[in-house]
Amino acid sequence: MSAQIRLCKERNFPQTEEGIKQFYDEWAPTLPEEEGYTGPRWAAATMAKLLTNKDAEIMDMACGTGLVAHELTKLGFKNIDGVDFSTESLKLSKERGIYRRLICAHIGTNKLDIQDNSYDGLILCGALVSGHLYLDCMPQLIRIVKPGGPIIFDVDAEFKDGKFEADLDELVRKGLWVKEAYELIPDFVFNEPAHQYAYKVL
Ligand SMILES: C[S@@+](CC[C@H](N)C(=O)[O-])C[C@H]1O[C@@H](n2cnc3c(N)ncnc32)[C@H](O)[C@@H]1O
């Protein structure tokens, strides 16, 4: 078992940005697609339920090695861009020949080099994890999605605490989005569950 899978299973991720980048840069070249990670398939399936237009422009935020885009193309989507800060993961995403545009950037409260209202929908899959991203990035993600467009994301049981729910509600109170769907995914990663949400940008 690779050190990365062991750390993933133990939820024992590095806690610094450099550590996380190194973790994914090292893991990317050997990351097998069938390692028991069904999250991208679930995310793409939910996008297909919420967006029926296959010409829709979709942002795959924290795209990693491109598993989400791979699943989206199987469902007929073809206009997909991606952002991640792991250069080694982005190399693999590029090799897939799927993405229109790949951006190497930190995702957080910083302003991304993307125009307002650029996308019909956005997926953030497997990235709301300890030491990775937090909900403070959401206003930036909402900014780049067109009103009415879905933002689909997931979170594991450990991360979904009272503060997480309160922070989601705060964005509703601010009038930035409304809840559109929720599903408990039983086997998201290594047969462990995750909570999947979809919010509609206002
Ligand atoms: C578990 S992987 C998920 C990748 C992909 N979304 C998938 O489902 O296959 C998490 C990804 O988030 C990226 N990441 C974590 N924190 C980040 C940050 N602050 N800015 C940009 N990318 C980040 C990592 O480089 C990694 O590619």
The ligand as an SDF file (V2000), in Angstrom:
LIG
                    3D

 27 29  0  0  0  0  0  0  0  0999 V2000
   -8.1860   14.0560   -3.2180 C   0  0  0  0  0  0  0  0  0  0  0  0
   -7.5660   15.0430   -4.5540 S   0  0  0  0  0  0  0  0  0  0  0  0
   -9.0250   15.1250   -5.5530 C   0  0  0  0  0  0  0  0  0  0  0  0
   -8.6940   15.3800   -6.9990 C   0  0  0  0  0  0  0  0  0  0  0  0
   -9.9110   15.3020   -7.9410 C   0  0  0  0  0  0  0  0  0  0  0  0
  -10.8730   16.3430   -7.6460 N   0  0  0  0  0  0  0  0  0  0  0  0
  -10.5560   13.9460   -7.8590 C   0  0  0  0  0  0  0  0  0  0  0  0
  -11.6470   13.8370   -7.2770 O   0  0  0  0  0  0  0  0  0  0  0  0
   -9.9570   12.9810   -8.3660 O   0  0  0  0  0  0  0  0  0  0  0  0
   -7.4860   16.7090   -3.8810 C   0  0  0  0  0  0  0  0  0  0  0  0
   -6.8540   17.7020   -4.8480 C   0  0  0  0  0  0  0  0  0  0  0  0
   -6.9480   18.9960   -4.2560 O   0  0  0  0  0  0  0  0  0  0  0  0
   -5.7740   19.7080   -4.5840 C   0  0  0  0  0  0  0  0  0  0  0  0
   -5.6540   20.7850   -3.6000 N   0  0  0  0  0  0  0  0  0  0  0  0
   -5.6860   20.6590   -2.2570 C   0  0  0  0  0  0  0  0  0  0  0  0
   -5.6310   21.8580   -1.6760 N   0  0  0  0  0  0  0  0  0  0  0  0
   -5.5640   22.7740   -2.6880 C   0  0  0  0  0  0  0  0  0  0  0  0
   -5.5100   24.1950   -2.7280 C   0  0  0  0  0  0  0  0  0  0  0  0
   -5.5330   24.9430   -1.6170 N   0  0  0  0  0  0  0  0  0  0  0  0
   -5.4500   24.7990   -3.9350 N   0  0  0  0  0  0  0  0  0  0  0  0
   -5.4490   24.0660   -5.0740 C   0  0  0  0  0  0  0  0  0  0  0  0
   -5.5200   22.7190   -5.1080 N   0  0  0  0  0  0  0  0  0  0  0  0
   -5.5860   22.0880   -3.9190 C   0  0  0  0  0  0  0  0  0  0  0  0
   -4.6700   18.6640   -4.5290 C   0  0  0  0  0  0  0  0  0  0  0  0
   -3.5290   19.0510   -5.2570 O   0  0  0  0  0  0  0  0  0  0  0  0
   -5.3750   17.4500   -5.1290 C   0  0  0  0  0  0  0  0  0  0  0  0
   -5.1750   17.3790   -6.5050 O   0  0  0  0  0  0  0  0  0  0  0  0
  1  2  1  0
  2  3  1  0
  2 10  1  0
  3  4  1  0
  4  5  1  0
  5  6  1  0
  5  7  1  0
  7  8  2  0
  7  9  1  0
 10 11  1  0
 11 12  1  0
 11 26  1  0
 12 13  1  0
 13 14  1  0
 13 24  1  0
 14 15  1  0
 14 23  1  0
 15 16  2  0
 16 17  1  0
 17 18  1  0
 17 23  2  0
 18 19  1  0
 18 20  2  0
 20 21  1  0
 21 22  2  0
 22 23  1  0
 24 25  1  0
 24 26  1  0
 26 27  1  0
M  CHG  2   2   1   9  -1
M  END
$$$$
